[in-house]
Amino acid sequence: MPEIIQLGPFMIQSKWLLLIVSGYIGYVIMQAALKKTANNGYIPLLDKTINALFMVFLCWKLSPLLFTPSILWTNPLGLLVLPGSIYGIWIGILLAFLYLFRELRSQKVPVLFYADLLSVGLVSIIFIYQLLGWRYGSLTSVVWGISILNPLFRYHPINIYVLLVTLPMLVWIYKNMASLGRGKIFINLLSYYMMGLMFISFFEVKINFLFGLSKYQMAYLCLMLFSFILSAILNRYKQHGKSEEERNGIQHDGIGLLSSDSRNAAIDEIRPENSSEEKRTILSDKAGCINIHRD
């Protein structure tokens, strides 16, 4: 696929077009996931997610104003051509996080539910994006390597590797869609899926950032570490909740036994031991008296 695609009078980079198409498909899949879990009341939250993504895009696109604000009055149309910076992306992510956090609180949406829903959409977007375009890695001599111009040089097909890792994750998510909202999908995305992407990153052209690892590899490691911490916290809360339920159950059982025993003891004190015999003697005495009067 060419890097620049002509759409009528407009020209757009192919990667942006693929990202728009895959993002739309991911949006549709998240809508279907919400309807399947009978949480239709959360569908407006997807529109808030699009607003947050648009916020990140604007911060990235307008980030040149942070360093050269004179562009605004010298060449304002240059903002449409100049690429953004990484600082604009981080600022946009921070603003989007605060915006979504406020919306989650206002709509009373559980954070784990939203995290699982975003995980479903993210995996779907990655799968469609890698399916529609080629990504080349480092040089290789394997038979499945792909060439660009010179057939003597082969490169790792990174997008095929990502598809092989993403497809099992999609199948697992589809089978465990009933657990949406428990954090299970989000934790597995951050642990096992990032582990697979970490393994694939060794076949890419790597630029050392820290300790011989690239920026992406450091990000994968941080996300995996975060998943382990989050999983430990959730397991601790579950065990604490189970212990509280068991303790409350034991207390309720104990109260029930004590109350029943006390009632039985009180009844036994009032009730005579040979009450049935006494009833029989009284009746028999009455019967005897009746017979005497008859005589």
C-alpha positions as a Markdown table, in Angstrom:
| # | Residue | x | y | z |
|---|---|---|---|---|
| 1 | Met | 0.0 | 0.0 | 0.0 |
| 2 | Pro | 1.4 | 3.4 | -0.9 |
| 3 | Glu | 2.3 | 5.8 | 1.9 |
| 4 | Ile | 0.2 | 8.6 | 0.5 |
| 5 | Ile | -3.4 | 8.0 | -0.8 |
| 6 | Gln | -5.3 | 10.4 | -2.9 |
| 7 | Leu | -8.9 | 10.9 | -1.8 |
| 8 | Gly | -10.4 | 13.3 | -4.3 |
| 9 | Pro | -8.8 | 16.7 | -3.7 |
| 10 | Phe | -7.3 | 15.5 | -0.4 |
| 11 | Met | -4.2 | 13.5 | 0.3 |
| 12 | Ile | -3.9 | 11.4 | 3.4 |
| 13 | Gln | -1.2 | 9.1 | 4.7 |
| 14 | Ser | -2.1 | 5.4 | 4.4 |
| 15 | Lys | -1.3 | 4.7 | 8.1 |
| 16 | Trp | -3.8 | 7.4 | 9.1 |
| 17 | Leu | -6.4 | 5.9 | 6.8 |
| 18 | Leu | -5.8 | 2.4 | 8.2 |
| 19 | Leu | -6.0 | 3.7 | 11.7 |
| 20 | Ile | -9.4 | 5.4 | 11.0 |
| 21 | Val | -10.8 | 2.2 | 9.4 |
| 22 | Ser | -9.6 | 0.0 | 12.2 |
| 23 | Gly | -10.8 | 2.4 | 14.9 |
| 24 | Tyr | -14.3 | 2.5 | 13.4 |
| 25 | Ile | -14.4 | -1.3 | 13.4 |
| 26 | Gly | -13.2 | -1.4 | 17.0 |
| 27 | Tyr | -15.9 | 1.1 | 17.9 |
| 28 | Val | -18.5 | -1.2 | 16.4 |
| 29 | Ile | -17.1 | -4.2 | 18.2 |
| 30 | Met | -17.2 | -2.3 | 21.6 |
| 31 | Gln | -20.9 | -1.4 | 20.9 |
| 32 | Ala | -21.7 | -5.1 | 20.2 |
| 33 | Ala | -19.9 | -6.1 | 23.4 |
| 34 | Leu | -22.0 | -3.6 | 25.4 |
| 35 | Lys | -25.2 | -4.9 | 23.9 |
| 36 | Lys | -24.2 | -8.5 | 24.6 |
| 37 | Thr | -23.6 | -7.8 | 28.2 |
| 38 | Ala | -26.9 | -5.9 | 28.5 |
| 39 | Asn | -25.2 | -2.7 | 29.5 |
| 40 | Asn | -26.8 | -0.4 | 27.0 |
| 41 | Gly | -26.8 | 2.5 | 29.4 |
| 42 | Tyr | -23.0 | 2.7 | 29.0 |
| 43 | Ile | -23.1 | 3.2 | 25.2 |
| 44 | Pro | -22.8 | 7.0 | 25.5 |
| 45 | Leu | -19.5 | 6.5 | 27.2 |
| 46 | Leu | -18.1 | 5.4 | 23.8 |
| 47 | Asp | -18.8 | 8.9 | 22.5 |
| 48 | Lys | -16.9 | 10.3 | 25.5 |
| 49 | Thr | -14.0 | 8.0 | 24.5 |
| 50 | Ile | -14.0 | 9.4 | 21.0 |
| 51 | Asn | -13.9 | 12.9 | 22.5 |
| 52 | Ala | -10.9 | 11.9 | 24.6 |
| 53 | Leu | -9.1 | 10.6 | 21.5 |
| 54 | Phe | -9.8 | 13.8 | 19.6 |
| 55 | Met | -8.4 | 15.7 | 22.5 |
| 56 | Val | -5.2 | 13.8 | 22.3 |
| 57 | Phe | -5.0 | 14.4 | 18.6 |
| 58 | Leu | -5.5 | 18.1 | 19.0 |
| 59 | Cys | -2.8 | 18.4 | 21.7 |
| 60 | Trp | -0.4 | 16.5 | 19.4 |
| 61 | Lys | -1.2 | 18.6 | 16.4 |
| 62 | Leu | -1.0 | 21.9 | 18.2 |
| 63 | Ser | 2.1 | 21.0 | 20.2 |
| 64 | Pro | 4.5 | 23.0 | 18.0 |
| 65 | Leu | 2.9 | 26.1 | 19.6 |
| 66 | Leu | 4.6 | 25.1 | 22.9 |
| 67 | Phe | 8.1 | 25.8 | 21.4 |
| 68 | Thr | 7.4 | 28.3 | 18.6 |
| 69 | Pro | 4.2 | 30.2 | 19.4 |
| 70 | Ser | 5.1 | 32.8 | 16.7 |
| 71 | Ile | 3.7 | 30.3 | 14.1 |
| 72 | Leu | 0.3 | 31.4 | 15.2 |
| 73 | Trp | 0.7 | 34.9 | 13.7 |
| 74 | Thr | 3.5 | 34.3 | 11.2 |
| 75 | Asn | 2.3 | 31.1 | 9.5 |
| 76 | Pro | -1.0 | 29.8 | 11.0 |
| 77 | Leu | -1.6 | 27.4 | 8.1 |
| 78 | Gly | 1.7 | 25.8 | 8.9 |
| 79 | Leu | 0.1 | 24.1 | 11.8 |
| 80 | Leu | -1.8 | 21.9 | 9.3 |
| 81 | Val | 1.5 | 20.6 | 7.8 |
| 82 | Leu | 3.8 | 20.5 | 10.8 |
| 83 | Pro | 3.9 | 17.2 | 12.7 |
| 84 | Gly | 3.3 | 17.2 | 16.4 |
| 85 | Ser | 5.7 | 16.2 | 19.1 |
| 86 | Ile | 5.7 | 13.5 | 21.8 |
| 87 | Tyr | 5.2 | 16.1 | 24.5 |
| 88 | Gly | 1.8 | 17.0 | 22.9 |
| 89 | Ile | 0.8 | 13.3 | 23.0 |
| 90 | Trp | 1.6 | 13.1 | 26.7 |
| 91 | Ile | -0.2 | 16.3 | 27.5 |
| 92 | Gly | -3.2 | 15.0 | 25.5 |
| 93 | Ile | -3.2 | 11.7 | 27.3 |
| 94 | Leu | -3.1 | 13.4 | 30.7 |
| 95 | Leu | -6.1 | 15.7 | 29.8 |
| 96 | Ala | -8.0 | 12.7 | 28.3 |
| 97 | Phe | -7.4 | 10.7 | 31.4 |
| 98 | Leu | -8.8 | 13.5 | 33.6 |
| 99 | Tyr | -11.7 | 13.9 | 31.3 |
| 100 | Leu | -12.6 | 10.3 | 31.2 |
| 101 | Phe | -12.2 | 9.9 | 35.0 |
| 102 | Arg | -14.7 | 12.7 | 35.5 |
| 103 | Glu | -17.1 | 11.1 | 33.1 |
| 104 | Leu | -16.8 | 7.7 | 34.8 |
| 105 | Arg | -17.6 | 9.2 | 38.1 |
| 106 | Ser | -20.5 | 11.2 | 36.8 |
| 107 | Gln | -22.1 | 8.2 | 35.0 |
| 108 | Lys | -21.1 | 5.8 | 37.9 |
| 109 | Val | -19.4 | 3.4 | 35.5 |
| 110 | Pro | -16.9 | 0.9 | 37.2 |
| 111 | Val | -13.3 | 1.5 | 36.3 |
| 112 | Leu | -12.7 | -2.2 | 35.7 |
| 113 | Phe | -15.6 | -2.4 | 33.4 |
| 114 | Tyr | -14.4 | 0.4 | 31.3 |
| 115 | Ala | -10.8 | -1.0 | 31.3 |
| 116 | Asp | -12.1 | -4.4 | 30.0 |
| 117 | Leu | -14.2 | -2.6 | 27.4 |
| 118 | Leu | -11.2 | -0.6 | 26.1 |
| 119 | Ser | -9.2 | -3.8 | 26.0 |
| 120 | Val | -11.7 | -5.4 | 23.7 |
| 121 | Gly | -11.6 | -2.4 | 21.4 |
| 122 | Leu | -7.8 | -2.1 | 21.5 |
| 123 | Val | -7.2 | -5.7 | 20.6 |
| 124 | Ser | -9.7 | -5.4 | 17.7 |
| 125 | Ile | -8.1 | -2.2 | 16.4 |
| 126 | Ile | -4.6 | -3.8 | 16.5 |
| 127 | Phe | -5.8 | -6.9 | 14.7 |
| 128 | Ile | -7.5 | -4.9 | 11.8 |
| 129 | Tyr | -4.6 | -2.5 | 11.5 |
| 130 | Gln | -2.0 | -5.2 | 11.2 |
| 131 | Leu | -4.3 | -7.2 | 8.8 |
| 132 | Leu | -4.5 | -4.3 | 6.3 |
| 133 | Gly | -0.9 | -3.1 | 6.2 |
| 134 | Trp | 2.6 | -4.5 | 6.1 |
| 135 | Arg | 5.2 | -3.9 | 8.8 |
| 136 | Tyr | 8.9 | -4.7 | 8.2 |
| 137 | Gly | 11.3 | -5.7 | 11.0 |
| 138 | Ser | 15.0 | -6.4 | 11.0 |
| 139 | Leu | 17.0 | -8.4 | 8.4 |
| 140 | Thr | 16.5 | -12.1 | 8.4 |
| 141 | Ser | 17.4 | -15.3 | 6.5 |
| 142 | Val | 14.2 | -17.2 | 7.3 |
| 143 | Val | 12.2 | -18.5 | 4.4 |
| 144 | Trp | 9.1 | -16.5 | 5.4 |
| 145 | Gly | 11.0 | -13.2 | 5.3 |
| 146 | Ile | 9.5 | -10.6 | 3.0 |
| 147 | Ser | 11.5 | -8.3 | 0.7 |
| 148 | Ile | 10.8 | -4.6 | -0.2 |
| 149 | Leu | 12.8 | -3.9 | -3.4 |
| 150 | Asn | 15.8 | -6.2 | -3.5 |
| 151 | Pro | 14.8 | -9.9 | -3.2 |
| 152 | Leu | 18.2 | -10.6 | -1.8 |
| 153 | Phe | 17.3 | -8.8 | 1.4 |
| 154 | Arg | 14.5 | -10.2 | 3.5 |
| 155 | Tyr | 12.9 | -8.7 | 6.6 |
| 156 | His | 10.8 | -10.1 | 9.4 |
| 157 | Pro | 7.0 | -9.7 | 8.7 |
| 158 | Ile | 6.2 | -7.9 | 12.0 |
| 159 | Asn | 2.5 | -7.6 | 11.2 |
| 160 | Ile | 2.2 | -11.3 | 10.7 |
| 161 | Tyr | 3.8 | -12.0 | 14.0 |
| 162 | Val | 1.4 | -9.5 | 15.7 |
| 163 | Leu | -1.6 | -11.2 | 14.0 |
| 164 | Leu | -0.4 | -14.6 | 15.4 |
| 165 | Val | -0.3 | -13.1 | 18.9 |
| 166 | Thr | -3.5 | -11.1 | 18.6 |
| 167 | Leu | -5.8 | -13.8 | 17.1 |
| 168 | Pro | -5.6 | -16.1 | 20.2 |
| 169 | Met | -6.2 | -13.1 | 22.4 |
| 170 | Leu | -9.4 | -12.2 | 20.4 |
| 171 | Val | -10.6 | -15.8 | 20.6 |
| 172 | Trp | -10.0 | -15.8 | 24.4 |
| 173 | Ile | -11.8 | -12.5 | 24.8 |
| 174 | Tyr | -14.8 | -13.8 | 22.8 |
| 175 | Lys | -15.1 | -16.9 | 25.0 |
| 176 | Asn | -14.7 | -14.9 | 28.2 |
| 177 | Met | -17.0 | -12.0 | 27.3 |
| 178 | Ala | -19.2 | -12.9 | 30.3 |
| 179 | Ser | -16.4 | -11.8 | 32.6 |
| 180 | Leu | -16.5 | -8.2 | 31.2 |
| 181 | Gly | -16.2 | -5.8 | 34.1 |
| 182 | Arg | -14.2 | -8.0 | 36.5 |
| 183 | Gly | -10.8 | -6.8 | 35.3 |
| 184 | Lys | -9.8 | -10.2 | 34.0 |
| 185 | Ile | -9.6 | -9.1 | 30.3 |
| 186 | Phe | -7.6 | -6.0 | 31.2 |
| 187 | Ile | -5.1 | -7.9 | 33.3 |
| 188 | Asn | -4.6 | -10.6 | 30.7 |
| 189 | Leu | -4.1 | -7.9 | 28.1 |
| 190 | Leu | -1.4 | -6.2 | 30.2 |
| 191 | Ser | 0.3 | -9.4 | 31.0 |
| 192 | Tyr | 0.1 | -12.2 | 28.4 |
| 193 | Tyr | -0.6 | -10.0 | 25.4 |
| 194 | Met | 2.2 | -7.5 | 26.3 |
| 195 | Met | 4.5 | -10.5 | 26.8 |
| 196 | Gly | 3.8 | -11.6 | 23.3 |
| 197 | Leu | 4.4 | -8.1 | 21.9 |
| 198 | Met | 7.6 | -8.0 | 23.9 |
| 199 | Phe | 8.8 | -11.1 | 22.3 |
| 200 | Ile | 8.0 | -9.8 | 18.8 |
| 201 | Ser | 9.9 | -6.5 | 19.5 |
| 202 | Phe | 13.2 | -8.4 | 19.4 |
| 203 | Phe | 12.6 | -8.9 | 15.6 |
| 204 | Glu | 12.2 | -5.2 | 15.0 |
| 205 | Val | 14.8 | -2.6 | 14.3 |
| 206 | Lys | 15.6 | -1.6 | 17.9 |
| 207 | Ile | 17.0 | 1.7 | 19.1 |
| 208 | Asn | 18.5 | 1.5 | 22.6 |
| 209 | Phe | 16.8 | 3.6 | 25.2 |
| 210 | Leu | 17.7 | 2.2 | 28.6 |
| 211 | Phe | 19.5 | -0.9 | 29.7 |
| 212 | Gly | 19.8 | -2.0 | 26.1 |
| 213 | Leu | 16.0 | -1.9 | 25.6 |
| 214 | Ser | 13.9 | 0.3 | 23.3 |
| 215 | Lys | 11.2 | 2.7 | 24.4 |
| 216 | Tyr | 8.5 | 0.2 | 23.4 |
| 217 | Gln | 10.2 | -2.7 | 25.3 |
| 218 | Met | 10.4 | -0.5 | 28.4 |
| 219 | Ala | 6.7 | 0.3 | 28.0 |
| 220 | Tyr | 5.8 | -3.4 | 27.7 |
| 221 | Leu | 7.8 | -4.2 | 30.9 |
| 222 | Cys | 6.1 | -1.4 | 32.8 |
| 223 | Leu | 2.6 | -2.6 | 31.7 |
| 224 | Met | 3.4 | -6.2 | 32.6 |
| 225 | Leu | 4.6 | -5.1 | 36.1 |
| 226 | Phe | 1.5 | -3.0 | 36.5 |
| 227 | Ser | -0.7 | -6.0 | 35.6 |
| 228 | Phe | 1.0 | -8.2 | 38.3 |
| 229 | Ile | 0.5 | -5.5 | 40.9 |
| 230 | Leu | -3.1 | -5.0 | 39.9 |
| 231 | Ser | -3.8 | -8.7 | 39.9 |
| 232 | Ala | -2.3 | -9.0 | 43.4 |
| 233 | Ile | -4.5 | -6.2 | 44.7 |
| 234 | Leu | -7.7 | -7.6 | 43.2 |
| 235 | Asn | -6.9 | -11.1 | 44.6 |
| 236 | Arg | -6.3 | -9.6 | 48.0 |
| 237 | Tyr | -9.7 | -7.8 | 47.9 |
| 238 | Lys | -11.4 | -11.0 | 46.8 |
| 239 | Gln | -9.9 | -13.0 | 49.6 |
| 240 | His | -10.8 | -10.3 | 52.1 |
| 241 | Gly | -14.4 | -10.2 | 50.8 |
| 242 | Lys | -14.6 | -14.0 | 51.1 |
| 243 | Ser | -13.2 | -14.0 | 54.6 |
| 244 | Glu | -15.7 | -11.3 | 55.6 |
| 245 | Glu | -18.6 | -13.3 | 54.1 |
| 246 | Glu | -17.5 | -16.5 | 55.9 |
| 247 | Arg | -17.0 | -14.6 | 59.2 |
| 248 | Asn | -20.5 | -13.1 | 58.9 |
| 249 | Gly | -21.9 | -16.5 | 58.0 |
| 250 | Ile | -20.4 | -18.1 | 61.1 |
| 251 | Gln | -21.7 | -15.3 | 63.3 |
| 252 | His | -25.2 | -15.7 | 61.8 |
| 253 | Asp | -25.1 | -19.4 | 62.4 |
| 254 | Gly | -23.9 | -19.0 | 65.9 |
| 255 | Ile | -26.7 | -16.5 | 66.7 |
| 256 | Gly | -29.2 | -18.9 | 65.3 |
| 257 | Leu | -28.0 | -21.8 | 67.4 |
| 258 | Leu | -27.9 | -19.7 | 70.6 |
| 259 | Ser | -31.4 | -18.3 | 70.0 |
| 260 | Ser | -32.9 | -21.8 | 69.3 |
| 261 | Asp | -31.2 | -23.4 | 72.2 |
| 262 | Ser | -32.3 | -20.6 | 74.5 |
| 263 | Arg | -35.9 | -20.9 | 73.3 |
| 264 | Asn | -35.8 | -24.7 | 73.7 |
| 265 | Ala | -34.4 | -24.3 | 77.2 |
| 266 | Ala | -37.1 | -21.9 | 78.2 |
| 267 | Ile | -39.8 | -24.1 | 76.8 |
| 268 | Asp | -38.3 | -27.1 | 78.6 |
| 269 | Glu | -38.4 | -25.3 | 81.9 |
| 270 | Ile | -42.1 | -24.4 | 81.5 |
| 271 | Arg | -43.1 | -27.7 | 80.0 |
| 272 | Pro | -43.4 | -30.6 | 82.5 |
| 273 | Glu | -41.4 | -33.7 | 81.7 |
| 274 | Asn | -44.4 | -36.1 | 81.8 |
| 275 | Ser | -46.9 | -33.8 | 80.2 |
| 276 | Ser | -48.5 | -36.5 | 78.1 |
| 277 | Glu | -48.9 | -38.8 | 81.1 |
| 278 | Glu | -50.5 | -35.9 | 83.1 |
| 279 | Lys | -53.0 | -35.3 | 80.3 |
| 280 | Arg | -53.9 | -38.9 | 80.2 |
| 281 | Thr | -54.5 | -39.1 | 84.0 |
| 282 | Ile | -56.6 | -35.9 | 84.0 |
| 283 | Leu | -58.7 | -37.3 | 81.2 |
| 284 | Ser | -59.0 | -40.6 | 82.9 |
| 285 | Asp | -60.0 | -38.9 | 86.1 |
| 286 | Lys | -62.6 | -36.9 | 84.3 |
| 287 | Ala | -63.9 | -40.1 | 82.7 |
| 288 | Gly | -63.9 | -41.8 | 86.1 |
| 289 | Cys | -65.9 | -39.0 | 87.6 |
| 290 | Ile | -68.4 | -39.2 | 84.8 |
| 291 | Asn | -68.8 | -42.9 | 85.4 |
| 292 | Ile | -69.3 | -42.4 | 89.1 |
| 293 | His | -72.0 | -39.8 | 88.5 |
| 294 | Arg | -73.7 | -42.1 | 86.1 |
| 295 | Asp | -73.8 | -44.8 | 88.8 |
